[in-house]
């Protein structure tokens, strides 16, 4: 089973997770924390995957590790596009869909979680987390017009670009600053644009 960051995973058993520290009480109380997690960006042993659980607010987050064999179902950010948009975000998502037409993209965060699971964790002011997929870092240079269009959405839109074999970049940081952070499985890396030599 191939898993990537942002994938939502449904677990077979909560008994097959490893974690550090104390198991939080809210994990036994919040519906969204029961057997549903998101794949985290962390390097682990073969046959295992880093995951994170969420509660009903931002303060409730719990990191863990489980075996890939403990996963019974996977929903990827681009899979949720086949589901209905939350009533609070229909206008914005319909607009975003037109802007991103022709690109590979998906929805993460609370809006994506709500669409994937049917458990409402977003509200009318929730940001929309967009995941874009690119093959090469230099493709981001062509996305300035796209970012400007997305900023006209009725809801705040955050765009993270997953670059094949590299990691993730926040699109606004890359386009608007001379340096930017690449999030990798072994930790963040700060890069200076002027030092980059693109190949391929």
N, C-alpha and C positions, 0 to 999 in steps of 0.2 A: 504493500500500500504506500503510495507516494503522498507525502504530506508537505504542505508549505505554510509559511507564516500567514496568519489571519484565517486559516481554515477553522470552521466550527466542527468540533468532534463530539459525538454522542458515545458515552462510555458504556461498556457492558457491566462493569462493577466499580463501585467507589472503594472497594477494599484493595484494589490493585493500583493505588497511587502512592508515590513517595513524596515527602515534603520535609522541609526544615522548619523548625520552630513549632509554634502552637497551632493546633487545628482550630480555626475560628468558629464560634457558636453559630454565626449567621449561615454557615454552610449547611446546617441542618434545618434552617428555617426558611430560607429564600428559595422559591420555586426555580428560579433561573440557575441556581447553583447546583441543582441536583442532576448529576451525570452529564452536564453540558459544559464544554470548555472550549477555549480558543487556543490554537497552536501559537506558542511563543517563539521568539527569535533567540535560541540558545543551543549551543552545541552539546549534545548528549551522546551516550553510548549507542552503538548500533542496536536496533530493535526497540529503542525507546524514543520518546518525544516529550519535549517541554510543553506544558499546557498552563493555562490560567483560567480561574473561575471568577465570575463576577456576581456581585450582589445587586441590590436595588438602588445603590448610589455609588459615586466614585470612590468613597472611602472603603468600600468592600471589594477588595481584590485579593486573590489567593493563588500563589504560584505552586506548581507541583510538577511531577514527572510521572509518566505512565508508560506501559508497554504498548507498542503499536497493535499487538494482538488483542488488547483490551478495547479497541475502538470498533464499534459496530456500524457507524455511519459517519460520513463526512459531507459537509456542505461548504463549498468554496464561495468566496465573495462574489464571483460572477454568476454562481448558481442562483443566488437570491433574486437576481433580476427577473426571473420567471415568476416570482411571487407578486402579490398585490403590494402596492406602496402604502405605507401608513397614511391614514387620512390627514394627519397633521403635516405631511410632507409631499403630498401628491403634486402640488403645483411646482415645487422646486425640483423634484426628481424627474418630472416630465420634461422640464426645461433642460436639466443636466443630461438626460438621455439623448436629447437632440444635439447638444454641444459635443458629446463624446461619441457620436455615431461613427462607426468605422474603427474605433479603438477597442482594445481588450481592457475591460475595466470591471470593477465590482464595488460592492458597498460593505464597509466594515462598521465598527463602533456599535453604538446603541441602536441606530436605525437598521443596520444590517442584521444585528442579533434579533431584533423584533420581527423582521421580515422572514428570517430563516426558521425561527422557532415558534412564532405565534404568541410569544410571551412579550407583552408590551413593556419595554424598559425605556423607550424614548418618549419625550414630551414635545410640546409644540415649539419649544425653543432649542431643541437638541441640534447640535452641529451635524453635518453630513460628512462622514469620513469616506472619501473615494480612494480606492486602490487602483492605480494604473499599472499595467504590465508592459515593460519595454525590454528589448534584447540588448541594447547598448546605451551607455551613459550619454553619448553625444546626441541621442534622440531628444533629450530634454531641451536642447537649445531651440528646438522648433515649436515648443509648447507655450511660448509667451502669449500669443493671441488666445489660446485656449484658457489659460489661467485668468486672463482679463475677463473673458466671457463668463467663467464660472463664478467670479466674484460679483456678478450681477444677480445671482440667485437670491431668492427671498430668504433663504437660510444661509448661515455661514458654511462654507465648504472648505474642508481641509483635504489636500491631495498628497498622497504618499505614492511614490513611484517605486515599484519592485523591479529591479534590474537583474536579469538572468545571470546567475553566477557571481554577482557583485554584492548586492544588498539593497537597502532601501534609502531613498532620498526624499525629503520633504520638498515638493516642487517649488514652493514660494521661496524657500531658503536658497535653493540652487539658482533660480533665475534672478533673485534680487540682491545677492551678496557675492563678494569676491571669494569667500570660503564657505564650505558647507560640510555637513556631517553625513557620512554614509553609515548606516546601521548594519552591522554584520553579525553573524552567529557567534563571533568571538568578542564582540564589543564595538563601540562606535569609533570611527576613524575620521579625523578632520583633514579635509583636502583643500588645497588652494587651486582655484581655477587656472591661474596662469602657469601652474606647474604641470598641468595635465597634457599628456601627449596621446591623442586618440589613435587607436590602431584598428583597422578592420572596418 
